[in-house]
Amino acid sequence: MQLTFHGAARTVTGSCHLFTLDDGRQLLFDCGMYQGSEADMRTFNEQWGFDPSAIDAVLLSHAHIDHAGRLPKLVKDGFTGDIYCTPATRDLCAILLTDSAYLQERDAYFENKYSAVKDAKPLYTVRDVQVCMERFVTVPFGRWYALLEEVEVLFRDNGHILGSASVTIRYHRLSDEKVVIGFTGDIGRPNRPILKDPRHMPACDYLICEATYGDRLHETAVDEKERLLSIVQQTCVVQKGKLMIPAFSVGRTQEIVYLLDQLEHEGRLPRIPVFVDSPLAINATEIFRMHPDCFGEDLVAYMHTDPDPFGFNHLHYIRDAEYSKQLNTMEGPAIIISAAGMMEGGRIRHHLHNHIEDPNSTLLIVGFCAPGTLGEKLRNGARTIHLMGDELTVKASIEIMDTFSAHGDLEEMIDFLSNQDRNKLKRLFLVHGEYEVQLKFRERLLDTGVRKVEIPSLGQQINLH
């Protein structure tokens, strides 16, 4: 048996791990796209460290592009097996991969139109996504499923995003030994407003574990609803300004809408228009509505009195681009929730362009912003920004709420792993984290009694006994 790490090794993107069985059959945990700007990773998405046609099956933890984003290319390049995931993950992949393909085709078109070298090509097209989706096979949470001969798979809810799962393989070796190999996927957080709490995995012999926030604790939980209401009151009622909320289309947007829905249901939300201005977020919200099986107990109970937690009278979902533009000249207060969360693309940039110099307006940042992004600059207090060809002075208020993170912190990940049998667990491999963070998480895990914690490098092949 072998594990080879083909992505998210000493970095937080491009998840892809290859498990080779004794007889040469190959299983792929995730097939993610690298999202970043490091020079040495420039060709990552175009190349494979393995033969796609030799892969027997893909086990997909969740739908985020850094975990699922190269699946259409895998099929395009020769993969003919099945892609196994939960039903909600399959439904989210249908929209996220299509959106990814559309953006790639559009970017290639404009690059070829305006550059001297006209050889830009997308990794895959919308048609490639349609072919890829035919290979998806859905497996419910909590059920051992016969994957291949002598191989079973189990998905358990890990509370990261809708449909996200840990993946556990039970492999009956030729020697009659039963080996359990686990992959945590991205570990979520307990006590979030929409999803169920993460569930422990079965005890594993070998475990691949994420390490995104392995060196820190999230800020102490505040009453998010009350904090959000106070920002709405100050911006929209007192100052009569616009509240702009850049938010990821899957997860973050739905959490914010749900909090606003509760405030409306309680009669405390001011009578001002609320706009969700993102076609992708609208499509994702429809998928959330289709999967109440993924909701936590509190949301299920809430739905007894409010059947639609993602809709109320003065909430408007906007698909049409012209309608979106009209928001920029609309008078009076409003709440505008729009992608993209890091403000590097999407309709939020138009809203920023029109309102960032308005001292009565507020920008509420509710998610991680990678280094070098516009969001990171605004988080760090930039007083001027370059946007859409203009140099703009930041006069709007900047508010930050970091309690919305979908990734477990150090102690939440330790708790997720707390049921693992330290005598059974032979080796634990850290992925999906910056190397310095992984080193610190490794020390913490060793302190808990894990015997062997390793940090594989990109392309490293490890034999499992």
C-alpha positions as CSV (number, residue, x, y, z in Angstrom):
1,M,0.0,0.0,0.0
2,Q,1.1,3.5,-0.8
3,L,0.0,7.1,-0.2
4,T,1.3,9.8,-2.6
5,F,0.5,13.5,-2.0
6,H,-0.3,15.3,-5.2
7,G,-1.7,18.5,-3.7
8,A,-2.3,20.6,-0.6
9,A,1.1,19.4,0.7
10,R,2.5,22.2,2.9
11,T,0.0,24.6,1.4
12,V,-3.8,25.1,1.8
13,T,-5.0,24.5,-1.7
14,G,-5.2,21.9,-4.5
15,S,-6.2,18.9,-2.3
16,C,-5.3,15.6,-4.0
17,H,-4.0,12.4,-2.4
18,L,-3.5,9.0,-4.1
19,F,-4.0,5.7,-2.3
20,T,-2.5,2.7,-4.1
21,L,-3.7,-0.8,-3.0
22,D,-1.6,-3.9,-2.8
23,D,-2.8,-5.1,-6.2
24,G,-2.1,-1.7,-7.9
25,R,-5.6,-0.3,-7.9
26,Q,-5.7,3.4,-7.3
27,L,-8.1,5.6,-5.3
28,L,-7.9,9.4,-5.3
29,F,-9.0,11.5,-2.3
30,D,-10.1,14.8,-3.8
31,C,-9.0,16.3,-7.1
32,G,-8.7,20.0,-6.3
33,M,-7.6,23.1,-8.2
34,Y,-4.6,25.1,-7.0
35,Q,-5.7,28.7,-6.2
36,G,-2.9,31.0,-5.6
37,S,0.0,32.9,-7.2
38,E,3.2,31.1,-6.2
39,A,5.6,31.0,-9.2
40,D,6.6,27.4,-8.6
41,M,2.9,26.3,-8.7
42,R,2.1,28.0,-11.9
43,T,1.7,24.8,-13.9
44,F,0.1,22.7,-11.1
45,N,-3.4,22.7,-12.6
46,E,-2.2,21.6,-16.1
47,Q,-0.1,18.7,-15.0
48,W,-0.7,15.3,-13.2
49,G,1.7,13.4,-11.1
50,F,-0.1,10.2,-12.2
51,D,-2.0,8.7,-15.1
52,P,-5.7,9.8,-14.9
53,S,-6.8,6.7,-16.8
54,A,-5.2,4.4,-14.2
55,I,-7.4,5.8,-11.3
56,D,-10.2,3.4,-10.4
57,A,-12.3,5.8,-8.3
58,V,-12.4,9.3,-6.8
59,L,-13.6,9.9,-3.2
60,L,-14.6,13.5,-2.9
61,S,-14.8,15.2,0.5
62,H,-16.7,18.3,-0.5
63,A,-17.5,20.7,-3.4
64,H,-15.1,23.6,-2.8
65,I,-13.0,24.2,-5.9
66,D,-9.7,23.6,-4.1
67,H,-11.0,20.1,-3.5
68,A,-13.1,19.3,-6.6
69,G,-12.0,21.9,-9.2
70,R,-9.9,19.6,-11.4
71,L,-12.5,16.8,-11.7
72,P,-13.6,17.8,-15.2
73,K,-10.0,17.9,-16.4
74,L,-9.4,14.4,-14.8
75,V,-12.3,13.0,-16.9
76,K,-11.2,15.0,-20.0
77,D,-7.7,13.5,-19.6
78,G,-8.8,9.9,-19.4
79,F,-10.4,9.0,-16.1
80,T,-13.3,6.6,-16.6
81,G,-14.2,5.5,-13.1
82,D,-16.8,6.9,-10.7
83,I,-16.7,9.9,-8.4
84,Y,-18.2,9.1,-5.0
85,C,-19.5,11.8,-2.7
86,T,-22.6,12.8,-0.7
87,P,-25.8,13.9,-2.5
88,A,-25.4,17.6,-1.4
89,T,-21.8,17.6,-2.6
90,R,-22.9,16.4,-6.0
91,D,-25.5,19.1,-6.3
92,L,-23.1,21.8,-5.3
93,C,-20.5,20.5,-7.7
94,A,-22.9,20.8,-10.6
95,I,-23.1,24.6,-10.1
96,L,-19.6,25.3,-8.8
97,L,-17.8,23.4,-11.5
98,T,-20.0,25.0,-14.2
99,D,-19.3,28.4,-12.8
100,S,-15.5,27.6,-12.7
101,A,-15.6,26.5,-16.4
102,Y,-17.6,29.6,-17.5
103,L,-15.1,31.9,-15.8
104,Q,-12.1,30.0,-17.4
105,E,-13.7,30.2,-20.8
106,R,-14.4,33.9,-20.4
107,D,-10.9,34.7,-19.1
108,A,-9.4,32.8,-22.1
109,Y,-11.6,34.7,-24.5
110,F,-10.5,38.1,-23.2
111,E,-6.9,37.1,-22.9
112,N,-6.9,36.0,-26.6
113,K,-8.8,39.1,-27.6
114,Y,-6.4,41.6,-26.0
115,S,-3.0,39.9,-25.9
116,A,-0.5,39.4,-28.7
117,V,-0.1,35.7,-28.0
118,K,-3.5,34.1,-28.6
119,D,-3.0,30.7,-27.1
120,A,-5.0,30.9,-23.9
121,K,-7.2,27.9,-23.2
122,P,-9.4,27.0,-20.3
123,L,-8.5,23.9,-18.2
124,Y,-12.0,22.6,-19.2
125,T,-15.2,23.9,-20.7
126,V,-18.8,23.9,-19.6
127,R,-19.3,20.9,-21.9
128,D,-16.5,19.0,-20.1
129,V,-18.3,19.6,-16.8
130,Q,-21.5,18.1,-18.2
131,V,-19.6,15.0,-19.1
132,C,-17.8,14.9,-15.7
133,M,-21.1,15.1,-13.8
134,E,-22.2,11.8,-15.4
135,R,-19.5,10.0,-13.4
136,F,-20.9,11.1,-10.0
137,V,-22.3,8.4,-7.6
138,T,-23.9,9.6,-4.4
139,V,-23.6,7.8,-1.1
140,P,-25.5,8.9,2.0
141,F,-23.8,9.8,5.3
142,G,-23.2,7.1,7.8
143,R,-23.4,4.0,5.5
144,W,-20.6,1.7,4.6
145,Y,-20.7,1.3,0.8
146,A,-19.0,-1.4,-1.3
147,L,-16.7,0.6,-3.5
148,L,-14.5,-2.0,-5.2
149,E,-13.8,-5.6,-4.4
150,E,-12.4,-5.8,-0.9
151,V,-12.9,-2.0,-0.4
152,E,-15.6,-0.1,1.4
153,V,-16.1,3.6,2.0
154,L,-17.9,5.6,4.7
155,F,-18.8,9.3,4.6
156,R,-19.5,11.1,7.8
157,D,-20.6,14.7,8.2
158,N,-17.7,16.9,9.2
159,G,-19.7,20.1,9.4
160,H,-17.5,22.2,7.0
161,I,-20.0,23.1,4.3
162,L,-23.3,21.6,3.1
163,G,-22.6,17.9,2.2
164,S,-19.0,18.0,3.4
165,A,-17.6,14.7,4.7
166,S,-14.7,12.9,6.2
167,V,-13.8,9.8,4.2
168,T,-12.9,6.4,5.6
169,I,-11.8,3.4,3.6
170,R,-12.0,-0.1,5.0
171,Y,-9.6,-2.3,3.0
172,H,-9.5,-6.1,3.3
173,R,-6.0,-6.9,2.3
174,L,-4.9,-10.2,0.6
175,S,-3.3,-11.2,3.9
176,D,-6.8,-11.1,5.5
177,E,-5.7,-8.1,7.5
178,K,-8.4,-5.3,7.6
179,V,-6.8,-1.8,7.3
180,V,-8.7,1.5,7.9
181,I,-7.4,4.6,6.1
182,G,-9.1,7.9,6.8
183,F,-9.1,11.4,5.3
184,T,-10.6,14.2,7.5
185,G,-11.4,16.5,4.6
186,D,-11.8,20.1,5.9
187,I,-12.9,19.9,9.5
188,G,-15.8,22.1,10.4
189,R,-16.9,23.7,13.6
190,P,-19.5,22.9,16.2
191,N,-22.5,25.1,17.1
192,R,-22.8,26.8,13.7
193,P,-26.2,28.2,12.8
194,I,-27.1,25.9,9.8
195,L,-25.2,22.7,9.7
196,K,-24.9,19.7,12.1
197,D,-21.9,19.5,14.3
198,P,-18.9,17.5,13.0
199,R,-19.0,13.8,13.7
200,H,-16.1,11.7,14.8
201,M,-14.5,9.4,12.3
202,P,-14.0,5.6,13.0
203,A,-10.7,4.7,14.5
204,C,-8.1,4.6,11.8
205,D,-4.8,2.9,11.2
206,Y,-3.6,5.7,8.9
207,L,-5.1,9.2,8.8
208,I,-4.7,12.2,6.5
209,C,-5.6,15.3,8.4
210,E,-6.1,18.9,7.4
211,A,-4.2,21.6,9.4
212,T,-5.5,24.9,8.1
213,Y,-5.8,26.6,11.6
214,G,-3.5,24.3,13.5
215,D,-1.7,27.2,15.2
216,R,-4.5,29.4,16.4
217,L,-7.9,29.7,18.2
218,H,-10.8,31.5,16.6
219,E,-11.9,34.7,18.4
220,T,-14.2,34.1,21.4
221,A,-17.7,33.5,20.1
222,V,-19.9,36.6,20.3
223,D,-23.6,36.8,19.7
224,E,-23.4,37.1,15.9
225,K,-27.0,38.1,15.5
226,E,-26.8,41.0,18.0
227,R,-23.5,42.2,16.5
228,L,-24.9,42.1,13.0
229,L,-28.0,43.9,14.1
230,S,-26.0,46.7,15.7
231,I,-24.0,47.2,12.5
232,V,-27.3,47.3,10.5
233,Q,-28.8,49.8,12.9
234,Q,-25.8,52.1,12.8
235,T,-25.2,52.0,9.1
236,C,-28.7,51.8,7.7
237,V,-30.9,53.5,10.3
238,V,-28.6,56.2,11.9
239,Q,-26.4,57.0,8.9
240,K,-28.9,56.0,6.1
241,G,-26.0,54.3,4.3
242,K,-25.3,51.1,2.4
243,L,-24.1,48.0,4.3
244,M,-21.9,46.0,1.9
245,I,-21.1,42.4,2.8
246,P,-18.7,40.5,0.5
247,A,-19.4,36.8,1.2
248,F,-18.6,33.4,-0.3
249,S,-21.4,32.1,-2.3
250,V,-21.6,28.7,-0.5
251,G,-22.1,28.7,3.3
252,R,-21.3,32.3,4.3
253,T,-24.1,33.9,2.3
254,Q,-26.6,31.5,3.6
255,E,-25.5,32.0,7.2
256,I,-25.9,35.8,6.9
257,V,-29.3,35.5,5.3
258,Y,-30.4,33.1,8.0
259,L,-29.4,35.5,10.7
260,L,-31.3,38.3,9.0
261,D,-34.3,36.0,8.6
262,Q,-34.3,35.4,12.3
263,L,-34.2,39.2,13.0
264,E,-37.0,39.7,10.6
265,H,-39.0,36.9,12.2
266,E,-38.5,38.5,15.6
267,G,-39.6,41.9,14.3
268,R,-36.3,43.5,15.0
269,L,-34.8,44.0,11.5
270,P,-35.3,47.5,10.2
271,R,-37.6,47.7,7.1
272,I,-34.9,48.3,4.6
273,P,-34.3,46.3,1.4
274,V,-31.8,43.4,1.5
275,F,-30.2,42.2,-1.7
276,V,-28.3,39.0,-2.4
277,D,-26.5,40.0,-5.6
278,S,-24.8,36.9,-6.8
279,P,-26.3,34.3,-9.3
280,L,-24.0,31.6,-7.9
281,A,-25.1,32.3,-4.3
282,I,-28.7,32.2,-5.4
283,N,-28.2,28.8,-7.0
284,A,-26.4,27.6,-3.9
285,T,-29.2,28.7,-1.7
286,E,-31.7,26.7,-3.8
287,I,-29.5,23.6,-3.1
288,F,-29.5,24.4,0.6
289,R,-33.3,24.4,0.5
290,M,-33.1,20.9,-1.2
291,H,-31.1,19.4,1.7
292,P,-32.7,19.9,5.1
293,D,-31.2,16.5,5.9
294,C,-27.9,18.4,6.5
295,F,-29.4,21.0,8.8
296,G,-28.7,21.1,12.6
297,E,-31.4,20.6,15.2
298,D,-31.8,24.3,16.0
299,L,-32.5,25.2,12.3
300,V,-35.0,22.2,11.9
301,A,-36.8,23.5,15.0
302,Y,-36.8,27.1,13.7
303,M,-38.4,25.8,10.4
304,H,-41.5,24.7,12.3
305,T,-42.4,28.4,12.7
306,D,-40.6,29.8,9.6
307,P,-40.5,27.2,6.8
308,D,-38.1,29.2,4.6
309,P,-35.1,30.3,6.6
310,F,-33.6,31.9,3.5
311,G,-36.4,34.3,2.5
312,F,-38.4,37.1,3.9
313,N,-40.6,40.0,2.6
314,H,-37.9,42.6,1.8
315,L,-35.2,40.2,0.8
316,H,-34.4,40.2,-3.0
317,Y,-32.3,37.7,-4.9
318,I,-30.7,39.3,-8.0
319,R,-29.6,37.4,-11.1
320,D,-29.9,40.1,-13.7
321,A,-26.8,42.2,-14.2
322,E,-28.7,45.4,-15.1
323,Y,-30.7,45.1,-11.9
324,S,-27.4,44.7,-10.0
325,K,-26.1,47.9,-11.6
326,Q,-29.2,49.8,-10.5
327,L,-28.3,49.2,-6.9
328,N,-25.3,51.5,-7.3
329,T,-27.5,54.5,-7.9
330,M,-30.4,53.5,-5.6
331,E,-31.1,56.1,-3.0
332,G,-31.5,55.3,0.7
333,P,-30.2,52.6,3.0
334,A,-29.8,48.9,1.9
335,I,-27.9,45.7,2.8
336,I,-26.0,44.2,-0.2
337,I,-24.6,40.7,0.1
338,S,-22.5,39.9,-2.9
339,A,-19.6,37.7,-4.0
340,A,-16.7,37.4,-4.1
341,G,-15.7,37.1,-0.4
342,M,-12.1,38.2,-1.0
343,M,-13.2,41.1,-3.3
344,E,-10.9,39.9,-6.1
345,G,-13.8,39.5,-8.5
346,G,-17.6,39.5,-8.8
347,R,-20.3,42.1,-8.4
348,I,-19.0,43.2,-5.0
349,R,-16.3,45.2,-6.8
350,H,-18.9,47.4,-8.5
351,H,-20.6,48.1,-5.1
352,L,-17.3,48.9,-3.5
353,H,-16.4,51.2,-6.4
354,N,-19.6,53.2,-5.8
355,H,-19.7,53.3,-2.0
356,I,-16.2,52.9,-0.5
357,E,-15.9,56.7,-0.5
358,D,-19.2,57.2,1.2
359,P,-18.6,57.9,5.0
360,N,-22.2,56.8,5.7
361,S,-21.7,53.3,4.3
362,T,-20.0,50.3,5.9
363,L,-18.0,47.3,4.5
364,L,-18.5,44.3,6.7
365,I,-15.8,41.6,6.1
366,V,-17.0,38.2,7.3
367,G,-14.3,35.8,6.0
368,F,-10.6,35.0,5.5
369,C,-8.9,37.1,2.8
370,A,-5.7,35.7,1.3
371,P,-2.5,37.8,1.3
372,G,-2.4,40.2,-1.6
373,T,-6.1,40.3,-2.2
374,L,-8.2,43.5,-2.0
375,G,-10.0,42.1,1.0
376,E,-6.8,41.6,2.9
377,K,-5.7,45.2,2.1
378,L,-9.0,46.6,3.5
379,R,-8.9,44.3,6.5
380,N,-5.4,45.7,7.3
381,G,-6.6,49.3,7.2
382,A,-5.7,50.5,3.7
383,R,-6.8,54.1,3.3
384,T,-6.7,54.1,-0.5
385,I,-7.4,51.3,-3.0
386,H,-7.0,50.8,-6.7
387,L,-10.2,49.5,-8.2
388,M,-11.6,49.3,-11.7
389,G,-9.0,51.8,-13.0
390,D,-9.5,54.4,-10.2
391,E,-7.6,55.3,-7.1
392,L,-10.2,55.6,-4.3
393,T,-10.1,56.9,-0.8
394,V,-11.6,54.6,1.8
395,K,-14.1,56.7,3.7
396,A,-16.7,54.0,4.5
397,S,-16.4,52.3,7.9
398,I,-14.7,48.8,7.9
399,E,-16.2,46.2,10.3
400,I,-14.8,42.7,10.7
401,M,-16.6,39.6,12.0
402,D,-14.3,36.5,12.1
403,T,-16.7,34.2,13.9
404,F,-18.1,32.9,10.7
405,S,-15.1,30.7,9.8
406,A,-16.0,27.3,8.4
407,H,-12.7,25.7,9.5
408,G,-12.1,24.3,12.9
409,D,-9.4,25.9,14.9
410,L,-6.6,24.1,16.8
411,E,-8.7,22.9,19.8
412,E,-11.7,22.1,17.6
413,M,-9.6,19.9,15.4
414,I,-8.0,18.3,18.4
415,D,-11.5,17.5,19.7
416,F,-12.5,16.1,16.2
417,L,-9.5,13.7,16.5
418,S,-10.0,12.9,20.2
419,N,-11.7,9.5,19.7
420,Q,-8.9,8.1,17.6
421,D,-7.3,5.1,19.3
422,R,-3.6,6.2,19.9
423,N,-2.6,2.5,20.0
424,K,-4.3,1.7,16.7
425,L,-3.3,4.9,14.8
426,K,0.1,4.1,13.3
427,R,0.7,7.3,11.3
428,L,-1.0,10.6,10.9
429,F,-0.2,12.8,7.8
430,L,-0.8,16.6,7.9
431,V,-2.0,18.3,4.7
432,H,-3.9,21.5,3.8
433,G,-1.9,23.9,5.9
434,E,1.1,26.2,5.6
435,Y,4.3,24.4,6.7
436,E,5.0,26.6,9.7
437,V,1.4,26.1,10.9
438,Q,1.7,22.3,10.4
439,L,4.9,22.2,12.5
440,K,3.0,23.8,15.4
441,F,0.0,21.5,15.0
442,R,2.3,18.5,14.8
443,E,3.7,19.4,18.3
444,R,0.3,19.7,19.7
445,L,-0.8,16.4,18.3
446,L,2.3,14.7,19.7
447,D,1.4,16.1,23.1
448,T,-2.0,14.4,22.9
449,G,-0.4,11.0,22.5
450,V,-0.4,10.5,18.7
451,R,2.7,8.5,18.1
452,K,3.9,9.5,14.6
453,V,2.9,12.7,12.8
454,E,4.4,13.4,9.4
455,I,4.2,16.4,7.1
456,P,4.6,15.1,3.5
457,S,5.9,17.3,0.7
458,L,4.4,17.6,-2.7
459,G,4.8,14.4,-4.7
460,Q,6.1,12.4,-1.8
461,Q,5.3,8.7,-1.9
462,I,5.0,6.9,1.4
463,N,4.8,3.1,1.8
464,L,2.3,1.8,4.4
465,H,3.0,-1.5,6.0
